Amino acid sequence: SSVQVSVLGLGAMGSALADALVKAGYATTVWNRSPEKADDLVAQGAEAAATAGDAVRASGLVITCLLDHASVHKVLDPLSRDLAGRTLINVTTTSPAESRELAAWAAHAGVTYLDGGIMAVPQMIGQPGSSLLYSGSADAFHQYKPLLDLWGTSTYFGTDAGLASLYDLALLAGMYVMFAGFMHGAAMVAPAGVTAGEFAALATPWLTAMTGAFQGFAAVIDGGDYAVEGQQSLHFSNLSSLLAASSDQGISTDVVAMVQRLIQRQIDAGHGEEGFARIIESIKQPG
Ligand code: NDP
């Protein structure tokens, strides 16, 4: 490819991203604060830049994969003049507000900005199941899509640079609460002599099958009628037996009690005959 690309930040993730570009034949310049992290990539054919400024000036497309928002500013603030007229794709994890701030900073410096969120671990880059979320410049996304697709499935959400991060964090929120649910179940059976591994063997197919319920809940939520036929009611979804069994096992009830509170608020508001999907109202309107 005739595209010249520079990657700033060669931690676990940045190295994986740069490696995919080098392997695909892109003229790739790399830079890292600790320079030895470039060695493997240089052996594969990447060009090492002595300074971040050299890396920026080497390419029309600059990719940053640094620790956090502050480190991106630390590296790029002194280089705004060099970046002018180039495209910056920042895949460092940032909050929506931080992404919007970087987009404004880039606009002020005359830099085309695309923000990315990586839904993968480094070993997954370029493999099936790897997904990257983007928002910001539509031109940058479309121009560089063939390159971005080397890392995983690329999805673009719109010109608001904060959107990719918002989706990223929303997906992580779902993941962490699901993980906590798994941990709760494992803690519940542990006093019965069940190992976490044995429980995981049961929980994996069960929770995988249960993800099939998401679209059904979504249809109810998007339809705007929580009383539509064919749902499990909030009364039926009472988790008191789950709470009691957890207490009997001598474990914390925090995880289950949190869900029970969301259910109870809707029952207390008179919606007990309506469907379980209604607990989203307890979340949308903090009590
Ligand atoms: P690492 O800790 O492996 O790498 C961090 C990188 O940031 C290194 O290149 C480090 O340089 C650099 N860095 C940190 N602070 C500064 C600074 N002040 N100035 C210059 N460079 C700095 O992290 P990852 O590679 O795993 O993660 C990078 C980004 O990717 C993060 O935002 C992370 O959230 C995101 N991400 C990572 C995933 C993962 O599974 N690893 C998954 C999804 C997103 P040095 O080598 O000199 O310390």
Residues whose N, C-alpha, C, O or C-beta is under 5 A from the ligand:
A	BS01	NDP	G9 L10 G11 A12 M13 G14 N32 R33 S34 C65 L66 L67 D68 S71 K74 V91 T92 T93 I118 A120 V121 P122
